[in-house]
């Protein structure tokens, strides 16, 4: 009989954010898969929970995942936790959930704090549509490619960044995208929590000395809507005339030209008839 995987969100700085259900889930699990067992031990000690742990992190996730799945297939319940926040979000737990899905092992979630959502909520930037981009690569070529790929992304973008790389990242973003609004959210839920709402150019100046401290979530406004080219009636008529020369009727050509230019079909059609009438008149003089 299959056991199950419980994906448990853990505090991102304030232990009071750990829910009663999360505490109960860890107490009832047969074992806990932890990104760093030393970090998780502090959480367990705080809530007086004693459970066996198995380390599960980036460099052992594939083979360790097979071991964990094997135990769940024997009927055990595993609680998956990360060092902070929701497991499987920019986290090796993503693979374990996928392995469970492939093997038919039930997966349940115990929601908890998420730095992405928390930072977005206090950013002051549009939140209706957003994209989470995680950490940028330390490889310069990969970083430039990533930034170029999202240059025209119109949704609000969320990135994670470490303090020692913040200055270089802000410079790269400004160079790739030009100036934009940004919220730098640091030390979420901790004593020194701070939200700095500014622009990329100001942020570059602010952190030019590299003196940033604490973990950062960067929330950046998306690319502006592309400006629509303003078409004149003459443009619409010229476009329609090309279509007429290719065999379309005046009415159909006017309809298609209107769709492409945003002009009114009736105006284009009338102008075509008028120029045809004038051309006929000229021919008879």
Protein Blocks (a to p, Z undefined) as FASTA:
>chain_A
ZZddddddddfkiaklpcfklmmmmmmpmbdcdfblmlmmmmmmmnopacddddddfklm
mmmmmmmmmmmmnopacddddfbdjehiapaklmmmmmmmmnopacdddddddfklmmmm
mnopafkbccdebjadfblklmmmmmmmmmmpmbdcdddddfklmmmmmmmmmmmnopad
ddddehehiaklccddddfklmmmmmmnopagcjdddddddddddddddddfklmmmmmm
mmmmnopafklmmmmmmmmnopafklmmmmmmmmmmmmmmmmmZZ
